Structures are given as C-alpha cells and as structure tokens.
Amino acid sequence: MDISLFLKMAADAEPDRIGLTCDGRNWSYAALWSAATGAAAEITKSGAEHVALLDTSSEAAPIALIGAALAGIPYCPLNYRLADADLAALLQRIEPAYIIGDTARVLKLAPSSTLHHIDKVLTREDFVKRAEAAADPEREAGEGEGIAVQLFTSGTTAAPKAAILRHSNLVSYILGTVDFASADPSEAALVSVPPYHIAGIAALLSSIYAMRRIILLPSFEPKTWIELAATEQPTNAFVVPTMLSRIVESLRDRADEAAKLSSLRAIAYGGGRMPVELIALALELFPQTGFTNAYGLTETSSTIALLGPEEHRAALSSADPGVKARLGSVGKPLPTIELEIRDEDGKVLPAGVAGEIYVRGDQVSGEYRERSALIAGGWFPTRDAGYLDEEGYLFLSGRADDVIVRGGENISPGEIEDVLLSHPGIADAAAVGVPSTEWGEAVAVAITVKGEAPTDAELKTLIRDRLRSSRVPEKILVVEALPYNEMGKLLRREVRRLFQ
C-alpha cells in the first residue's frame, strides 16, 4: 500500500467533493486525482530519479506528492528560503530530478547539470497544465513499499541530512491517527506551513484521508492568514509557535476581528518551542477553540505525542501545580508509539529524570540516505532531551546537543529560559553554553525585552532564587531579536556566535 491510495479512495468515494482551495480556485477530489495521474505519466517519461518542488504552497504540492508516489520515485520538496550556495548543493544531491517551481533559480544554480532538460524543469503553471493534459483517471493506486518522501533536515546544527520516509511509515502514521472520510463536508483545514516541512506533508495526507477540504496559504503573514480564515471559515488550522505568536499579537486588542474566526473548532501547533504564556493567551483569545500540541520529527513521519484540547483547558484552569505545568508539555505518546527516556549509557530513566528521548513504531523511519540511525531493537534516538512526569506527560528541554555541561553538571537551557520568561520585562530568552577556563562551559543568555531592560543583577537573582547558583549566567546580552528559522526553531549556534 502506498500513499496514493488515500487520494484514490477519496476520489472514488465522493469525486465531486471539494478537496482543495488555493488562490481562489477549488479542486474536487476527482480533479486532484486526475491531475496526479497525469503528473505520474509526465514524471515517468522524464526519467528523473526525484521529484523536487521549489515553490511556496499551491495545488502543485499535493499533485506532485501523489504523482511521485504513482511514478514510484521519491518526492523531495526543497527549502526555497535557502541561500544559493546551500540550495545548489542540495540540487546536486538529487539529480537527475524533475523540478517544479522557480525555474529561473534552478537554471542559474545548475547551469551545466542534467537538471536542464526541458522536460524536467517546469514552472508551477506548466507542471499543472501538463498534468491535467496527461490525466488517466482510471489508473489504479500504487502498491509500492519504497521511498515516498525525502526531506532534507533543517541543518540548524550541521549540514542537512536526507531523511527518508517510506510509504509504510507514512501509511502507518495516517492509519493510526485518522479515520477515513471522518470529516463533515463543511470541514476545512487552513494549512500555512511550507511544503518542504514534514508538518506540511502530514497536513495534506491527513486531510485527504479524512476528506477535509484543504485551504492552502502560499506564504504566511498574520494579516493574510486572518483574512483568509475570515473569508474561507476553516474549522481546523495548523501553525508553528512563531505564527501563533504573530496571530495573537495581531488580534489581541481586536475582539471584532477575532470574532470573525469563530468557525475555528481546532488549532494544532508544533514544530518549535511554545512559551506557556503564549498558549495561555491563545486559549483566552479563542475560548471555543480546541488546541492541540503536536510533537514530532521528520524522521518519525510527524506527530508522536499529543496534548489534547481538554488537557489544555484543564491545565489552564487547575490549581494543582503538577496539572498546571502540563500546559508546557507536549502531552502523551500516541498509542502506536513506544517512548523511553535514556541516559548517556542507554539506561532507561525513571519519571522526572531528564535524558534523551528514544522512540519506535511503524511510523518511525530513523533512516537517512547516508545511513540508518536506528539502534538495537528498532529504537530511534531523537537527539531531543526531555522527561516524563508520573502520569506519562512528556516535557521537552531542548536538543540533547544543547545541554550545557558546567563543571561536569548537565544543565538544560530550557529550565533557565522558562525562569527568564516568567519576568514581565522579558519577551524572549535563549540560554547557551560558552567556553570557560574554570568550568569547561559557562551559562550565557541572550534576551529580548519589553520596555526597559531588567538589570543583570536582577536576572541573576531571579535564576539563583528559582533554580540554583550553577544556573546563574556569567554573560547576559540584550538583543533586538533571537535567531529562528522559518519553522520557529531557535538557532542556538547563531546565539553562541553572539558571545564570540
């Protein structure tokens, strides 16, 4: 079974139901399936070994995703925000490729490459036209068990790795989390994450299998997102923390605008660290909306743990410190996932003790073009650090590589950042390790402020009183903004450079 079956099932069940809305055009499930079959024919004819999308979100994304599956070759969306040198390196790694989107940039970056064949580099418009012209709607879904998607990791700490997701991984994730045709015809999902992120691919596949109309926003801006949500009246949306922050800020003092978004029954978020203060504000701004925190990785085919709507509201209103703290968790692992916290020697740790997160399950790939990262027993070391509480709720504390080792003591940056963010004058904070002759590493923090900056002495006292002296930063730097990538992940290597 491969992922093309999801669209085929939807087209067979209700061919005229609208499956996609983008740039003012509606696509029925039958029209999407027909275009995908035509795309498969064109891709096969080209002789390419990858299908690459270098473009913002559009109808080309689902058509290329399913078309590649039918053609039996990997779909490889590329980050169009990359610098030319980085993108050129990725293009070399996937050639010969069938590329859709920014043809001018591709031809500039790979002038002597086999990528240049006229049938392999197409604008979005030409790709869709050719796909529609070559349609074969009677074609059957694929049966492949090979590679469905190849995604290059964000490279926030090293050169991007080519993460491999097989059809079996993605099918396992969808079948384990979504019921077929479970969405009412009135339901629609507003998707604003970029197509090269696993969340964008998971959103497409989940909505297609549920038969929920997909509303694509090509490029996120809070005003555009709000306007589109008010016009199209989606019932569901997925955002990353930086997006939610900008939406909340835009709507905070505009109750009339917020009221226009009353159709939103569910907002899922993930892809980065969500400050507790921000999600609390969002819960107040959208009192009738159910919020879900979805934690996952590229290598796990998206979500592996969820904090659901009822758990959000219960944590927000609880007087029990343990329950209230869960608003800062990512919830409990999915029933189809096994999850353990281990120390540096691979020993499983008890509740409340932080270590590295290990997972396994059918949706977990843990595979790269370069190598497999799976260890004995099929476990995948995520390189994320965290702990489980007594009730099994998972709390993240950053990347395992981000741990600050001061005098042999492991310090989580997250615990320092949480304390700093409790100060009313601090808007954002990042803690990193910097070289220290005495301790090996010392704590340094970069902050952004609201209004007048608190003094260094004030912040050091705050941390010493709430944590302990080993967590007190030796260096404090006030900056205009902290460095994040477009998916809301803090670029700690860039923060460290601020202290060099």
C-alpha positions as CSV (number, residue, x, y, z in Angstrom):
1,M,0.0,0.0,0.0
2,D,1.3,3.5,-0.8
3,I,0.1,7.0,-0.1
4,S,-1.5,7.5,-3.5
5,L,-4.3,5.2,-2.3
6,F,-5.5,7.9,0.1
7,L,-6.4,10.3,-2.8
8,K,-7.8,7.4,-4.9
9,M,-10.1,6.4,-2.1
10,A,-11.3,10.0,-1.6
11,A,-11.9,10.4,-5.4
12,D,-13.8,7.1,-5.6
13,A,-15.9,7.9,-2.5
14,E,-17.0,11.4,-3.4
15,P,-15.5,12.6,-6.6
16,D,-17.3,16.0,-6.6
17,R,-16.4,16.9,-3.1
18,I,-14.0,19.9,-2.9
19,G,-10.7,18.7,-1.7
20,L,-8.5,21.8,-2.2
21,T,-8.9,25.6,-2.3
22,C,-5.9,27.6,-3.4
23,D,-5.6,31.1,-5.0
24,G,-9.3,31.3,-5.5
25,R,-9.6,28.0,-7.3
26,N,-11.4,24.9,-6.0
27,W,-10.3,21.4,-6.8
28,S,-12.5,18.4,-6.4
29,Y,-11.1,15.1,-5.3
30,A,-11.7,13.7,-8.8
31,A,-9.8,16.7,-10.3
32,L,-6.9,16.2,-8.0
33,W,-6.7,12.5,-8.7
34,S,-6.8,13.1,-12.4
35,A,-4.0,15.7,-12.2
36,A,-1.9,13.4,-10.1
37,T,-2.2,10.5,-12.6
38,G,-1.1,12.9,-15.4
39,A,1.8,14.1,-13.3
40,A,2.9,10.5,-12.8
41,A,2.9,9.9,-16.5
42,E,5.0,13.1,-17.1
43,I,7.4,12.2,-14.3
44,T,7.9,8.7,-15.6
45,K,8.5,9.9,-19.1
46,S,11.2,12.3,-17.9
47,G,13.4,9.5,-16.5
48,A,14.0,11.6,-13.3
49,E,15.0,9.9,-10.0
50,H,13.5,12.5,-7.7
51,V,10.5,15.0,-7.9
52,A,11.5,18.3,-6.4
53,L,9.2,21.2,-5.5
54,L,11.0,24.6,-5.2
55,D,8.0,26.7,-4.5
56,T,5.5,28.0,-2.0
57,S,2.4,26.1,-1.2
58,S,0.0,25.6,-4.1
59,E,-2.0,22.9,-5.9
60,A,1.3,21.7,-7.3
61,A,2.3,20.3,-3.9
62,P,-0.4,17.6,-3.5
63,I,-0.4,16.8,-7.2
64,A,3.4,16.3,-7.2
65,L,3.3,14.4,-3.9
66,I,0.8,11.8,-5.2
67,G,2.2,11.9,-8.7
68,A,5.6,11.0,-7.5
69,A,4.1,8.1,-5.5
70,L,2.3,6.8,-8.5
71,A,5.5,7.1,-10.6
72,G,7.4,5.2,-7.9
73,I,10.1,7.8,-7.1
74,P,10.7,10.0,-4.0
75,Y,9.1,13.4,-3.6
76,C,11.7,15.9,-2.4
77,P,10.4,19.4,-1.7
78,L,13.2,21.9,-1.2
79,N,13.5,24.9,1.1
80,Y,13.2,27.9,-1.2
81,R,14.5,30.2,1.6
82,L,18.0,28.6,1.5
83,A,21.0,30.7,0.3
84,D,22.1,30.0,-3.2
85,A,25.2,28.0,-2.2
86,D,23.2,25.7,0.1
87,L,20.4,25.2,-2.4
88,A,22.9,24.4,-5.2
89,A,24.4,21.7,-3.0
90,L,21.1,20.1,-2.5
91,L,20.2,20.2,-6.2
92,Q,23.4,18.3,-6.9
93,R,22.4,15.6,-4.4
94,I,19.1,14.8,-6.1
95,E,19.9,15.0,-9.8
96,P,18.6,13.9,-12.2
97,A,15.4,15.5,-10.8
98,Y,12.1,16.6,-12.2
99,I,11.8,20.1,-10.7
100,I,8.7,22.2,-10.3
101,G,8.6,25.9,-9.3
102,D,11.4,28.5,-9.5
103,T,12.9,27.5,-12.8
104,A,15.0,30.7,-13.2
105,R,16.8,30.0,-9.9
106,V,17.3,26.3,-10.8
107,L,18.8,27.2,-14.1
108,K,21.1,29.8,-12.5
109,L,22.4,27.4,-9.8
110,A,22.9,24.4,-12.0
111,P,23.8,25.7,-15.5
112,S,25.7,22.6,-16.7
113,S,23.6,20.0,-14.9
114,T,21.4,17.3,-16.4
115,L,18.6,19.1,-14.5
116,H,18.4,21.4,-17.5
117,H,16.5,19.1,-19.7
118,I,13.4,21.0,-20.8
119,D,11.0,18.2,-19.6
120,K,12.5,18.2,-16.2
121,V,12.3,21.9,-15.0
122,L,8.9,23.4,-15.1
123,T,7.1,26.3,-13.6
124,R,4.1,25.6,-11.4
125,E,1.7,26.6,-14.1
126,D,3.3,24.5,-16.8
127,F,3.5,21.5,-14.5
128,V,-0.2,21.6,-13.6
129,K,-1.2,22.1,-17.3
130,R,0.8,19.1,-18.4
131,A,-0.5,17.0,-15.5
132,E,-4.1,17.8,-16.4
133,A,-3.5,17.2,-20.2
134,A,-1.9,13.7,-19.5
135,A,-4.6,12.6,-16.9
136,D,-5.6,9.0,-16.7
137,P,-8.3,9.0,-14.0
138,E,-8.9,5.2,-14.4
139,R,-5.4,4.5,-13.2
140,E,-5.1,2.4,-10.1
141,A,-3.3,3.5,-7.0
142,G,0.3,2.3,-6.5
143,E,1.4,-0.7,-4.5
144,G,5.0,0.3,-3.8
145,E,6.7,-0.1,-0.5
146,G,9.7,2.1,-1.4
147,I,10.6,5.7,-0.6
148,A,7.7,8.1,-0.6
149,V,9.4,11.3,0.6
150,Q,12.9,12.6,1.0
151,L,13.3,15.6,3.2
152,F,16.5,17.5,3.9
153,T,16.8,18.3,7.6
154,S,16.9,21.9,8.6
155,G,20.6,21.9,9.3
156,T,20.4,24.0,12.4
157,T,23.4,22.3,13.9
158,A,25.1,20.6,10.9
159,A,24.9,20.1,7.1
160,P,21.4,18.8,6.1
161,K,20.8,15.1,6.1
162,A,18.5,13.5,3.6
163,A,15.8,11.9,5.8
164,I,13.9,9.0,4.2
165,L,10.2,8.3,4.8
166,R,8.9,5.1,3.2
167,H,5.3,4.6,2.2
168,S,4.9,2.1,5.1
169,N,6.0,4.8,7.6
170,L,3.5,7.5,6.3
171,V,0.7,5.0,5.8
172,S,1.2,3.7,9.4
173,Y,1.0,7.3,10.7
174,I,-2.1,8.2,8.8
175,L,-4.0,4.9,9.6
176,G,-3.0,5.2,13.2
177,T,-4.3,8.8,13.7
178,V,-7.1,9.5,11.1
179,D,-10.3,7.7,10.2
180,F,-11.2,7.6,6.5
181,A,-13.9,10.1,5.4
182,S,-14.4,11.2,9.0
183,A,-14.7,14.9,8.1
184,D,-18.1,16.5,7.5
185,P,-18.4,18.3,4.1
186,S,-18.3,21.6,5.9
187,E,-14.9,21.0,7.5
188,A,-11.8,22.7,6.1
189,A,-8.2,22.9,7.3
190,L,-6.1,26.0,6.8
191,V,-2.6,24.9,6.0
192,S,0.1,27.6,6.2
193,V,3.3,25.6,7.0
194,P,5.7,25.4,4.0
195,P,5.5,22.4,1.7
196,Y,9.1,21.3,2.5
197,H,8.3,20.6,6.1
198,I,7.0,17.3,7.4
199,A,4.1,19.1,9.0
200,G,3.0,20.4,5.6
201,I,3.1,16.9,4.1
202,A,1.3,15.3,7.1
203,A,-1.4,18.0,6.9
204,L,-2.0,17.2,3.2
205,L,-2.2,13.4,3.7
206,S,-4.3,13.7,6.9
207,S,-6.9,16.0,5.3
208,I,-7.1,13.9,2.1
209,Y,-7.7,10.7,4.1
210,A,-10.3,12.4,6.3
211,M,-11.7,14.1,3.2
212,R,-11.4,17.5,4.9
213,R,-11.1,20.4,2.4
214,I,-7.6,21.8,2.4
215,I,-7.2,25.6,2.2
216,L,-3.6,26.4,1.2
217,L,-1.9,29.7,2.2
218,P,1.1,30.2,-0.1
219,S,3.1,32.3,2.3
220,F,2.3,33.1,5.9
221,E,1.7,36.7,7.0
222,P,-0.6,37.2,10.1
223,K,-2.9,39.7,8.3
224,T,-3.2,37.4,5.2
225,W,-3.8,34.4,7.5
226,I,-6.6,36.2,9.4
227,E,-8.2,37.5,6.2
228,L,-8.2,34.1,4.6
229,A,-9.6,32.4,7.8
230,A,-12.4,35.0,7.9
231,T,-13.2,34.5,4.3
232,E,-13.0,30.7,4.0
233,Q,-14.2,29.9,7.5
234,P,-11.9,26.9,8.2
235,T,-12.7,24.6,11.0
236,N,-9.1,23.5,11.6
237,A,-5.7,25.1,11.3
238,F,-2.1,24.1,12.0
239,V,0.5,26.7,12.9
240,V,4.0,26.8,14.4
241,P,4.7,28.9,17.6
242,T,6.1,31.9,15.7
243,M,2.9,32.0,13.6
244,L,0.6,31.8,16.5
245,S,2.5,34.5,18.3
246,R,2.1,36.9,15.4
247,I,-1.6,36.0,15.0
248,V,-2.3,36.5,18.8
249,E,-0.4,39.8,18.7
250,S,-2.5,41.0,15.7
251,L,-5.8,40.0,17.3
252,R,-5.0,40.8,21.0
253,D,-6.9,44.2,21.1
254,R,-9.2,43.5,18.1
255,A,-12.1,41.5,19.5
256,D,-14.2,42.2,16.4
257,E,-11.6,40.6,14.1
258,A,-11.2,37.6,16.5
259,A,-14.9,37.1,16.4
260,K,-14.8,36.6,12.6
261,L,-12.7,33.4,13.2
262,S,-15.4,31.7,15.3
263,S,-15.5,28.8,12.7
264,L,-12.2,27.5,14.1
265,R,-13.0,24.5,16.1
266,A,-9.4,23.2,16.4
267,I,-6.0,24.7,16.2
268,A,-3.0,22.4,16.3
269,Y,0.5,23.7,16.8
270,G,4.0,22.3,16.8
271,G,7.4,22.5,15.1
272,G,9.1,24.6,17.8
273,R,9.0,25.6,21.5
274,M,5.7,27.1,22.6
275,P,6.0,29.5,25.5
276,V,3.4,28.8,28.2
277,E,2.4,32.5,28.3
278,L,1.7,32.5,24.6
279,I,-0.6,29.4,24.6
280,A,-2.4,30.8,27.7
281,L,-3.1,34.0,25.7
282,A,-4.3,32.0,22.7
283,L,-6.7,29.9,24.9
284,E,-8.2,33.2,26.2
285,L,-8.4,34.7,22.7
286,F,-10.1,31.6,21.2
287,P,-12.3,30.3,24.1
288,Q,-14.4,28.0,22.0
289,T,-11.4,26.5,20.1
290,G,-9.7,23.2,21.0
291,F,-5.9,23.5,21.0
292,T,-3.6,20.5,20.3
293,N,0.1,20.5,20.8
294,A,1.6,18.0,18.3
295,Y,5.2,17.0,18.8
296,G,7.1,15.0,16.2
297,L,10.1,14.9,13.9
298,T,10.8,14.5,10.2
299,E,12.2,11.0,11.0
300,T,9.0,9.9,12.7
301,S,6.6,10.9,9.9
302,S,5.3,13.8,12.0
303,T,3.4,13.5,15.3
304,I,4.5,11.1,18.1
305,A,2.9,12.8,21.1
306,L,-0.2,15.0,21.7
307,L,-1.5,17.3,24.3
308,G,-5.2,17.5,23.5
309,P,-7.9,20.2,23.8
310,E,-9.3,19.0,27.2
311,E,-5.9,18.7,28.7
312,H,-5.1,22.3,27.6
313,R,-8.2,23.7,29.3
314,A,-7.7,21.5,32.4
315,A,-4.1,22.7,32.8
316,L,-5.1,26.3,32.3
317,S,-7.8,26.3,35.0
318,S,-6.1,23.9,37.5
319,A,-4.9,25.0,40.9
320,D,-2.7,21.8,41.1
321,P,0.9,22.8,40.2
322,G,1.5,19.4,38.6
323,V,-1.6,19.6,36.4
324,K,-1.0,23.3,35.6
325,A,2.6,22.5,34.5
326,R,1.3,20.2,31.7
327,L,0.4,23.3,29.7
328,G,4.1,23.4,29.0
329,S,4.3,19.7,28.0
330,V,3.7,18.0,24.6
331,G,1.3,15.5,26.1
332,K,1.4,11.8,26.0
333,P,2.9,9.5,23.3
334,L,0.4,8.2,20.6
335,P,-0.9,4.6,21.3
336,T,1.1,3.4,18.3
337,I,4.4,4.8,19.7
338,E,6.8,3.5,22.3
339,L,8.8,6.2,24.0
340,E,11.6,6.0,26.6
341,I,13.9,8.5,28.3
342,R,17.5,7.2,28.4
343,D,20.8,8.4,29.9
344,E,24.1,8.7,28.0
345,D,24.8,5.0,28.6
346,G,21.4,4.0,27.1
347,K,19.9,3.1,30.5
348,V,16.1,3.8,30.8
349,L,15.4,6.6,33.3
350,P,12.5,6.9,35.7
351,A,9.8,9.6,35.7
352,G,11.0,13.1,36.5
353,V,14.6,12.4,35.3
354,A,15.7,14.2,32.1
355,G,17.6,12.4,29.3
356,E,17.4,11.7,25.6
357,I,14.1,10.7,24.0
358,Y,14.0,7.4,22.2
359,V,11.0,6.2,20.1
360,R,10.0,3.3,18.0
361,G,6.9,2.3,16.0
362,D,5.9,1.5,12.4
363,Q,5.8,5.2,11.5
364,V,9.3,5.8,12.7
365,S,11.8,5.8,9.9
366,G,15.0,6.9,11.5
367,E,16.6,6.4,8.1
368,Y,18.8,8.7,6.0
369,R,20.2,8.4,2.6
370,E,23.6,8.4,4.2
371,R,22.8,5.8,6.9
372,S,20.2,4.4,9.3
373,A,20.1,6.0,12.8
374,L,18.1,3.1,14.3
375,I,19.8,1.2,17.1
376,A,19.2,-2.3,18.6
377,G,15.5,-3.1,18.9
378,G,14.5,-0.6,16.2
379,W,14.8,2.4,18.6
380,F,15.4,5.8,17.2
381,P,17.4,8.3,19.3
382,T,15.8,11.6,18.6
383,R,18.5,13.8,20.0
384,D,15.8,15.7,21.8
385,A,16.1,16.0,25.5
386,G,13.2,15.7,27.9
387,Y,11.5,13.8,30.7
388,L,8.2,12.1,31.5
389,D,6.2,13.0,34.6
390,E,4.5,10.5,36.8
391,E,1.4,10.4,34.6
392,G,3.3,9.9,31.4
393,Y,3.3,13.5,30.1
394,L,6.4,14.4,28.0
395,F,8.2,17.6,28.7
396,L,10.9,18.8,26.3
397,S,14.1,20.6,27.4
398,G,15.7,21.2,24.1
399,R,18.1,19.2,21.9
400,A,20.4,16.8,23.6
401,D,23.3,18.6,21.9
402,D,22.2,21.8,23.5
403,V,22.8,20.7,27.1
404,I,25.3,22.9,28.9
405,V,28.0,21.0,30.7
406,R,29.3,23.2,33.5
407,G,31.9,21.6,35.7
408,G,30.6,18.1,34.9
409,E,27.0,19.1,35.6
410,N,24.4,18.8,32.8
411,I,22.2,21.9,32.6
412,S,19.1,22.2,30.4
413,P,18.8,25.5,28.6
414,G,15.0,25.2,28.8
415,E,14.8,25.4,32.6
416,I,16.8,28.7,32.6
417,E,14.7,30.1,29.7
418,D,11.4,29.2,31.5
419,V,12.5,31.2,34.6
420,L,13.6,34.2,32.5
421,L,10.3,34.2,30.6
422,S,8.4,34.5,33.9
423,H,9.9,38.0,34.2
424,P,7.4,40.6,32.9
425,G,10.1,42.6,31.2
426,I,11.4,39.7,29.1
427,A,9.9,38.9,25.7
428,D,12.1,36.0,24.6
429,A,15.2,34.3,26.0
430,A,17.9,31.8,24.9
431,A,20.5,30.1,27.1
432,V,23.6,28.5,25.7
433,G,27.0,27.2,26.8
434,V,30.1,29.3,26.1
435,P,33.7,28.3,26.7
436,S,35.0,28.7,30.3
437,T,38.6,28.2,31.5
438,E,37.3,27.4,35.0
439,W,34.2,25.3,34.3
440,G,34.7,24.0,30.7
441,E,31.4,25.7,29.8
442,A,29.5,28.6,31.4
443,V,26.0,29.7,31.0
444,A,25.2,32.7,28.8
445,V,21.8,34.1,28.0
446,A,20.5,36.4,25.2
447,I,17.2,38.1,25.8
448,T,14.8,40.4,24.1
449,V,12.9,42.8,26.3
450,K,9.5,44.6,26.6
451,G,10.2,48.2,27.5
452,E,13.1,48.9,29.9
453,A,15.6,46.0,30.2
454,P,15.9,44.4,33.7
455,T,19.4,44.7,35.2
456,D,21.9,41.8,35.1
457,A,21.8,41.6,38.9
458,E,18.0,41.3,38.9
459,L,18.1,38.4,36.4
460,K,20.9,36.6,38.2
461,T,19.0,36.9,41.5
462,L,15.8,35.6,39.8
463,I,17.6,32.5,38.5
464,R,19.5,31.9,41.7
465,D,16.3,32.0,43.7
466,R,14.3,29.8,41.4
467,L,17.0,27.3,40.4
468,R,20.5,27.3,41.9
469,S,23.8,29.1,41.6
470,S,25.2,26.8,38.9
471,R,22.4,28.1,36.6
472,V,23.3,31.8,37.0
473,P,24.6,33.2,33.7
474,E,28.1,34.6,33.5
475,K,27.1,36.6,30.5
476,I,23.8,38.4,29.6
477,L,23.2,40.0,26.3
478,V,20.2,42.1,25.2
479,V,19.4,41.8,21.5
480,E,16.6,43.1,19.2
481,A,15.5,39.6,18.2
482,L,16.7,36.0,18.6
483,P,17.6,33.9,15.5
484,Y,14.9,31.4,14.5
485,N,14.4,29.5,11.3
486,E,11.1,29.8,9.4
487,M,9.6,26.9,11.4
488,G,10.2,28.6,14.7
489,K,13.2,26.6,15.8
490,L,15.8,28.5,17.7
491,L,19.2,28.6,16.0
492,R,21.4,28.1,19.1
493,R,24.6,28.1,17.0
494,E,23.7,31.6,16.0
495,V,23.1,32.6,19.6
496,R,26.5,31.2,20.6
497,R,28.1,33.4,17.9
498,L,26.7,36.5,19.6
499,F,29.1,35.8,22.5
500,Q,32.2,35.1,20.5
